[in-house]
Amino acid sequence: MYNHTNLNAIPAMPEVERVAACYQPIVALDTRRIVGYEVLGRERIGENYQTLGPFFADSRVDVNDQLRIDRLVREDALAKLAQTPEPTKLFINLRPSWMYKMYHETGELLTLRLLDKYRIDPTRIVVEVTEEAFRGSMKALREVIDVYRKYGCQIAIDDVGSGFSNADRIAQIGPSLLKVDIHLMKKSAVHAGYLGVLRSFSTLAEQIGASLLIEGIETKQELQRAIEIGARYVQGFLFSRAEPDFRVSGDFSDLIEEELEEHRNKLVSAQQYWRGQANRLVRLVSGMPGMPFQSPQAADEYIEQMLPGLRDNCVRVYLCRDNGIQISSNFFRADKGVWSKQTDYRGANWSWRPYFISNLLILEGRSEAIVSCTYTDLDTQRRMRTLTAHIGEGCVLFIDMIDTEDAQMAII
């Protein structure tokens, strides 16, 4: 139906009697079971199902035609759900303009009418507010969304990170679920920084009391990335394409458990590696002569004595007082392994960093080093961890180290 020879042709209106709902499973990592399905519009072509994506996505298609077909898809899906005794959820895509138009023209919402018609528990429905260049009043849209919420439906925001789903609108809508396409950042990324952006969505979800769903997962490597990011739910071709029937809820339990086990093993290996690095730093510091650090020169001299004993993945070393004031220069190792001294950092105050005070409290009265979480370094854009250790005289030593799989495989 949509294999047009003219790629610029407006998608044809699908045959009404061939319109059907198909379902792509959404899997929960905690239970390792299918928790629900995203409803996707399809047209039956013989034994196959053709996506209605081009029909819904093309702005040249009359919106009333889109609404008519969408309503058929929704009713098909809800009628099926009503016959399903398992506590399966349906994720229903709704454009902001559609729900806004329906409510303000009729005072009703079709989905809620259908829930009453088929006697479906509203808690089984997740309304996905899809990406769209909505130009109406956000206050009025929030009022419509609140009708769904008060009825008992969950609210999700789809395509987080794209145009419609900016931080301001996320805050106003207050969803219980954020949905992110794992390929979204890949398309626009020029370096590995997109992983940090994806991780930030996990933090955002946590801060607003929502769960994170990563969709678009096609490989086990992407599933591992979703787990690392902090997803609670996952979706994609790795599990299944959209199908006309629901699956057994435990169909992907073995796959999820296998990948969670691999993730756990990686975390244990990383923790063992970094614990070894921390212990090695303590041994190195304990073997060095104490110094009064009355001047920046004395602090620099202390670090210079330490440099030959540091591993190749150590790239930055500096000393601060426990009030956050840096007393030494930065000693930075370039790609060729040569250390340079950057005196401009003397006197910098790092107490504003969120982890500074908490790290000092952890170290208080303890003769050990601690290791930060992985972060992207501002200067080098490399993935790093920081080792922190008290060295006496009210001074704290910081060593920034490259965090790579190669580094973690090094001999401790």
C-alpha positions as CSV (number, residue, x, y, z in Angstrom):
1,M,0.0,0.0,0.0
2,Y,2.8,2.4,0.8
3,N,5.5,1.3,-1.7
4,H,4.9,4.4,-3.8
5,T,7.0,4.9,-6.9
6,N,6.6,8.7,-6.1
7,L,8.2,9.1,-2.7
8,N,6.6,12.6,-2.4
9,A,3.0,11.2,-2.8
10,I,0.7,11.7,0.1
11,P,0.1,8.3,1.9
12,A,-3.2,6.8,0.8
13,M,-6.1,6.4,3.3
14,P,-5.9,2.7,4.5
15,E,-8.8,0.4,3.9
16,V,-10.9,0.7,7.0
17,E,-11.7,-3.0,7.2
18,R,-8.0,-3.9,7.1
19,V,-6.9,-1.5,9.9
20,A,-5.7,-3.4,13.0
21,A,-3.6,-2.9,16.1
22,C,-0.3,-4.7,16.6
23,Y,1.6,-4.9,19.8
24,Q,5.3,-4.5,20.7
25,P,6.2,-5.9,24.1
26,I,7.7,-3.8,26.9
27,V,9.8,-5.8,29.3
28,A,10.5,-5.0,33.0
29,L,14.1,-5.6,34.1
30,D,13.1,-6.1,37.7
31,T,10.5,-8.9,37.1
32,R,12.2,-10.0,33.8
33,R,8.6,-10.3,32.3
34,I,6.5,-8.5,29.8
35,V,4.7,-5.7,31.6
36,G,2.8,-4.3,28.7
37,Y,2.6,-3.5,25.0
38,E,2.9,-0.4,22.8
39,V,-0.1,-0.2,20.5
40,L,1.0,0.4,16.9
41,G,-1.3,0.9,13.9
42,R,-1.1,-1.6,11.0
43,E,-3.0,-2.5,7.8
44,R,-3.4,-6.1,6.9
45,I,-2.1,-6.9,3.5
46,G,-2.8,-10.6,2.9
47,E,-0.9,-12.4,5.6
48,N,1.3,-9.5,6.4
49,Y,0.9,-6.2,8.4
50,Q,2.0,-2.9,6.9
51,T,2.9,0.0,9.2
52,L,0.7,3.0,9.2
53,G,3.6,5.2,10.3
54,P,3.9,7.1,7.1
55,F,0.1,7.8,7.1
56,F,0.2,9.2,10.7
57,A,3.5,11.0,10.3
58,D,2.8,13.0,7.1
59,S,1.5,16.5,7.9
60,R,-0.3,16.6,4.5
61,V,-2.7,13.9,5.5
62,D,-6.0,15.3,6.7
63,V,-6.0,15.3,10.5
64,N,-9.6,14.0,10.6
65,D,-8.6,11.0,8.5
66,Q,-5.7,10.3,10.9
67,L,-8.0,10.6,13.9
68,R,-10.6,8.2,12.3
69,I,-7.9,5.5,11.7
70,D,-6.3,6.1,15.1
71,R,-9.7,5.5,16.8
72,L,-10.1,2.2,14.9
73,V,-6.7,1.1,16.1
74,R,-7.4,2.1,19.7
75,E,-10.7,0.4,19.8
76,D,-9.3,-2.8,18.3
77,A,-6.5,-2.8,21.0
78,L,-8.8,-2.1,23.9
79,A,-11.3,-4.7,22.8
80,K,-8.5,-7.2,22.8
81,L,-7.2,-6.1,26.2
82,A,-10.7,-6.6,27.7
83,Q,-10.5,-10.3,26.8
84,T,-7.0,-10.7,28.4
85,P,-7.2,-11.7,32.1
86,E,-3.5,-11.2,32.8
87,P,-2.6,-7.8,34.2
88,T,-1.2,-6.6,30.9
89,K,-0.8,-2.8,30.3
90,L,-1.4,-1.1,27.0
91,F,0.8,1.9,26.0
92,I,-1.3,4.1,23.8
93,N,0.2,6.9,21.7
94,L,-1.7,10.2,21.7
95,R,-0.6,13.4,20.1
96,P,-1.1,16.5,22.2
97,S,-3.0,18.2,19.5
98,W,-5.4,15.3,19.1
99,M,-6.3,15.0,22.8
100,Y,-6.5,18.8,23.0
101,K,-8.8,19.0,19.9
102,M,-11.1,16.1,21.1
103,Y,-11.5,17.4,24.7
104,H,-12.1,21.1,23.8
105,E,-14.6,20.2,21.0
106,T,-16.6,17.6,22.7
107,G,-15.7,17.7,26.4
108,E,-14.9,14.0,26.2
109,L,-11.9,11.8,25.6
110,L,-12.3,8.8,23.4
111,T,-9.9,6.5,25.3
112,L,-11.9,7.0,28.5
113,R,-15.2,6.3,26.7
114,L,-13.7,3.1,25.4
115,L,-12.4,2.1,28.9
116,D,-16.0,2.4,30.2
117,K,-17.4,0.6,27.2
118,Y,-15.1,-2.4,27.6
119,R,-15.0,-2.2,31.5
120,I,-11.2,-1.9,31.6
121,D,-9.4,-0.9,34.7
122,P,-7.8,2.5,33.8
123,T,-4.6,1.5,35.7
124,R,-3.9,-0.9,32.8
125,I,-3.5,2.0,30.4
126,V,-0.4,4.2,29.9
127,V,-1.1,7.3,27.8
128,E,2.1,8.1,25.8
129,V,2.2,11.8,25.0
130,T,4.1,11.7,21.8
131,E,6.6,14.2,20.3
132,E,4.9,16.9,18.3
133,A,5.4,20.6,17.6
134,F,2.4,21.5,19.9
135,R,1.7,25.2,19.8
136,G,-1.3,25.4,22.1
137,S,-1.4,26.4,25.7
138,M,0.6,24.1,28.0
139,K,-1.7,24.9,30.9
140,A,-4.7,23.7,28.8
141,L,-2.9,20.6,27.7
142,R,-1.9,19.8,31.3
143,E,-5.6,20.1,32.2
144,V,-6.5,17.5,29.6
145,I,-3.7,15.2,30.7
146,D,-4.8,15.5,34.3
147,V,-8.2,14.1,33.2
148,Y,-6.5,10.9,32.2
149,R,-4.4,10.9,35.3
150,K,-7.4,11.4,37.7
151,Y,-9.2,8.6,35.9
152,G,-6.4,6.3,36.8
153,C,-4.3,6.1,33.7
154,Q,-0.5,6.5,33.9
155,I,1.2,9.2,31.9
156,A,4.3,8.7,29.8
157,I,6.3,11.2,27.7
158,D,7.6,9.7,24.5
159,D,10.7,10.8,22.6
160,V,12.3,12.4,25.6
161,G,15.2,14.6,24.4
162,S,13.5,15.6,21.2
163,G,11.6,18.8,20.4
164,F,8.3,18.5,22.3
165,S,9.7,16.8,25.3
166,N,12.0,19.5,26.7
167,A,12.7,19.9,30.4
168,D,10.1,22.6,30.9
169,R,7.3,20.5,29.4
170,I,8.3,17.4,31.3
171,A,8.1,19.4,34.5
172,Q,4.7,20.7,33.6
173,I,3.2,17.4,32.6
174,G,4.7,15.4,35.5
175,P,4.8,11.9,33.9
176,S,5.3,8.7,35.7
177,L,7.4,7.3,32.9
178,L,10.0,8.8,30.6
179,K,10.5,7.0,27.2
180,V,13.8,7.5,25.4
181,D,15.0,6.0,22.1
182,I,18.5,4.6,22.6
183,H,19.3,5.7,19.0
184,L,18.2,9.3,19.6
185,M,21.5,10.5,20.9
186,K,23.5,8.4,18.4
187,K,21.9,10.3,15.6
188,S,23.1,13.7,16.8
189,A,26.3,12.7,18.8
190,V,29.7,13.6,17.6
191,H,31.4,11.7,20.5
192,A,30.6,9.4,23.3
193,G,29.1,12.2,25.3
194,Y,25.6,11.0,24.4
195,L,26.0,8.2,26.9
196,G,26.2,10.8,29.6
197,V,23.1,12.5,28.2
198,L,21.2,9.2,28.3
199,R,22.4,8.7,31.9
200,S,21.1,12.2,32.8
201,F,17.6,11.0,31.8
202,S,17.8,8.3,34.5
203,T,18.7,11.0,37.0
204,L,15.8,13.2,35.8
205,A,13.4,10.3,36.1
206,E,14.6,9.6,39.6
207,Q,14.2,13.2,40.7
208,I,10.6,13.5,39.4
209,G,9.5,10.1,40.6
210,A,9.3,8.5,37.2
211,S,10.6,5.3,35.7
212,L,12.8,5.2,32.6
213,L,11.9,3.1,29.5
214,I,14.6,2.7,26.8
215,E,13.2,1.8,23.4
216,G,14.8,1.0,20.1
217,I,17.0,-1.8,21.5
218,E,18.1,-4.1,18.7
219,T,21.2,-5.8,20.1
220,K,22.5,-7.3,23.3
221,Q,25.1,-4.5,23.4
222,E,22.3,-1.9,23.4
223,L,20.5,-3.9,26.1
224,Q,23.6,-3.7,28.2
225,R,23.8,0.0,27.6
226,A,20.2,0.4,28.7
227,I,20.9,-1.5,31.9
228,E,24.0,0.7,32.5
229,I,22.0,3.9,31.9
230,G,19.5,2.8,34.6
231,A,16.4,1.7,32.6
232,R,13.6,0.0,34.4
233,Y,11.8,-1.0,31.2
234,V,13.1,-1.9,27.7
235,Q,11.6,-2.3,24.3
236,G,12.8,-3.1,20.8
237,F,13.5,-5.5,17.9
238,L,15.9,-7.5,20.1
239,F,12.7,-8.8,21.8
240,S,10.1,-8.6,19.1
241,R,8.6,-6.5,16.4
242,A,5.0,-5.4,16.7
243,E,2.8,-8.5,16.4
244,P,-1.0,-9.1,16.2
245,D,-1.1,-11.1,19.4
246,F,0.2,-10.9,22.9
247,R,3.0,-13.2,24.0
248,V,3.6,-15.3,27.1
249,S,4.8,-12.9,29.7
250,G,8.0,-14.8,30.5
251,D,9.2,-15.2,26.9
252,F,12.3,-13.0,27.4
253,S,13.0,-13.9,31.0
254,D,16.1,-16.0,30.2
255,L,17.6,-13.3,27.9
256,I,17.0,-10.5,30.5
257,E,18.5,-12.7,33.3
258,E,21.5,-13.5,31.2
259,E,22.2,-9.9,30.5
260,L,21.7,-8.8,34.1
261,E,24.1,-11.4,35.2
262,E,26.7,-10.1,32.7
263,H,26.1,-6.6,34.0
264,R,26.6,-7.7,37.6
265,N,29.8,-9.5,36.7
266,K,31.1,-6.4,34.9
267,L,30.3,-4.3,38.0
268,V,32.0,-6.7,40.3
269,S,35.1,-6.8,38.1
270,A,35.2,-3.0,37.9
271,Q,34.8,-2.6,41.7
272,Q,37.6,-5.1,42.3
273,Y,39.9,-3.2,39.9
274,W,39.2,0.2,41.4
275,R,39.5,-1.1,45.0
276,G,42.9,-2.4,44.0
277,Q,43.8,1.0,42.6
278,A,42.7,2.7,45.8
279,N,44.7,0.3,47.9
280,R,47.8,0.8,45.7
281,L,47.5,4.6,46.1
282,V,47.4,4.2,49.9
283,R,50.5,2.0,49.8
284,L,52.2,4.6,47.6
285,V,51.3,7.5,49.9
286,S,52.3,5.6,53.1
287,G,55.8,5.0,51.7
288,M,56.4,8.7,51.0
289,P,58.0,11.1,53.5
290,G,55.6,13.5,55.2
291,M,55.9,17.2,54.2
292,P,54.5,20.3,55.9
293,F,53.0,21.7,52.7
294,Q,53.5,25.3,53.9
295,S,53.8,26.5,50.3
296,P,52.6,25.6,46.8
297,Q,56.2,24.7,45.9
298,A,56.3,22.2,48.8
299,A,53.1,20.6,47.6
300,D,54.4,20.4,44.0
301,E,57.6,18.8,45.2
302,Y,55.6,16.1,47.1
303,I,53.7,15.3,43.9
304,E,56.8,15.2,41.8
305,Q,58.2,12.5,44.0
306,M,55.1,10.5,43.5
307,L,54.8,10.7,39.7
308,P,57.2,7.9,38.9
309,G,55.1,5.4,40.9
310,L,51.8,6.2,39.1
311,R,50.3,4.0,36.5
312,D,49.9,4.9,32.9
313,N,46.2,5.6,33.1
314,C,46.8,8.3,35.8
315,V,46.5,11.6,33.9
316,R,46.1,14.3,36.6
317,V,47.3,14.8,40.2
318,Y,46.8,17.7,42.6
319,L,46.6,18.5,46.3
320,C,43.9,20.5,48.1
321,R,43.4,21.5,51.7
322,D,40.3,20.1,53.4
323,N,38.5,23.4,52.9
324,G,38.6,22.8,49.1
325,I,41.4,25.2,48.3
326,Q,44.0,23.7,45.9
327,I,47.5,24.3,47.1
328,S,49.5,22.5,44.4
329,S,49.7,22.9,40.7
330,N,47.9,20.5,38.4
331,F,50.2,17.8,37.1
332,F,48.8,16.6,33.8
333,R,50.1,13.8,31.6
334,A,49.7,14.3,27.9
335,D,49.1,11.5,25.4
336,K,52.9,10.9,25.0
337,G,53.2,10.2,28.7
338,V,55.1,13.5,29.6
339,W,54.0,15.2,32.8
340,S,53.4,19.0,32.6
341,K,52.9,21.4,35.5
342,Q,49.9,23.8,35.3
343,T,50.4,26.4,38.0
344,D,47.2,28.3,37.1
345,Y,45.1,26.0,39.2
346,R,46.8,27.0,42.5
347,G,44.2,28.7,44.7
348,A,41.1,27.2,43.0
349,N,38.3,26.3,45.4
350,W,36.7,23.0,44.6
351,S,34.3,22.8,47.7
352,W,31.4,23.7,45.4
353,R,31.6,20.2,43.8
354,P,28.7,18.1,45.1
355,Y,30.9,15.2,46.1
356,F,33.7,17.2,47.9
357,I,32.3,17.4,51.4
358,S,30.7,14.0,51.3
359,N,34.0,12.4,50.3
360,L,35.8,14.2,53.1
361,L,33.3,12.9,55.6
362,I,33.8,9.3,54.3
363,L,37.6,9.6,54.5
364,E,37.5,11.2,58.0
365,G,39.6,9.1,60.4
366,R,40.2,6.4,57.8
367,S,43.5,5.4,56.2
368,E,42.2,4.5,52.8
369,A,41.3,6.0,49.4
370,I,37.9,6.2,47.8
371,V,37.0,6.1,44.1
372,S,34.4,8.3,42.4
373,C,31.8,7.2,39.9
374,T,32.7,7.4,36.2
375,Y,32.3,10.9,34.7
376,T,33.3,12.7,31.5
377,D,36.3,15.0,32.1
378,L,35.7,18.6,31.1
379,D,39.1,19.2,29.6
380,T,39.8,15.9,27.8
381,Q,36.2,14.6,27.3
382,R,37.5,11.2,28.4
383,R,35.7,8.9,30.8
384,M,37.4,9.2,34.2
385,R,37.3,8.3,37.8
386,T,39.0,10.2,40.7
387,L,40.8,8.6,43.6
388,T,40.8,10.6,46.8
389,A,43.0,10.1,49.9
390,H,43.8,12.0,53.1
391,I,47.6,12.4,53.4
392,G,47.8,14.3,56.7
393,E,48.5,18.0,57.4
394,G,44.8,18.7,56.5
395,C,45.5,17.9,52.9
396,V,43.7,15.7,50.4
397,L,45.3,14.1,47.3
398,F,43.3,13.7,44.1
399,I,44.3,11.5,41.2
400,D,42.3,11.4,38.0
401,M,42.5,8.2,36.1
402,I,41.1,7.1,32.7
403,D,38.3,4.7,33.1
404,T,38.4,2.2,30.2
405,E,38.0,-1.5,29.8
406,D,41.7,-1.7,28.9
407,A,42.6,0.1,32.2
408,Q,40.4,-2.3,34.2
409,M,42.2,-5.3,32.6
410,A,45.6,-4.0,33.8
411,I,47.4,-6.0,36.4
412,I,46.6,-4.5,39.9
